[in-house]
Amino acid sequence: CTEVIDPALGIKEDWNELMTTATRNNLFILPVEDDRIWLRYHHLFSEFLQVRIKRERPQEAEKILLKLAEVYTRHGQWEQVYRLYQGLGKVDAVVNLIEEAGLSMVSSGRFNILSTWIASLPERTPFEHPALLSILGSIAVTNGDTRRGLTLFDQAIERLSQSNQTNQLVLALVWRSVTHRFLGEYSEALADAEEALWLTGHNPALDLIRAEACKAKG
């Protein structure tokens, strides 16, 4: 509550006191653990409250959900973030989520989820946000369609080269390098890896992607 509701609504409540009162009065609250540190409403009452605040205070409800999405983002809970943004109809926020979560989700093999998320967007969105083309390229390669993957990487890199999204450009170069290496195209693989390393420079914010470029170079 202090992490979500207070900053979302610009208030400061004594949530410990409120929860103690609610528990004492048996207001449909159940302990999640035996030590009663975590509490939750009975699911039917929780649904009733959510419907009511969305109907009676829609702006406040949206502020709370957006702040909750920020908290989930900080903890890397991507599926929860997606459900919130999708439910709010925030297309641009979904795009930003996919771009931010792309590396970790590709690295952990969550291609089906990424594919579903991108498919839920308007058809032209990947061409307007080339980082999504790069992710689609990774999905194609994983599904065995390496040539289509390379085509998508080429399209993404061409567009990203004209933008200021250095991190996404480096990532696309790394993924294309790995694909070239897989196909035995070693000179192309090396060229992409070296360009990716040059672009990262000594920027600490790109250390994770730089590590991927180093692995791609071999």
Disulfide bonds with the S-S distance in Angstrom:
none
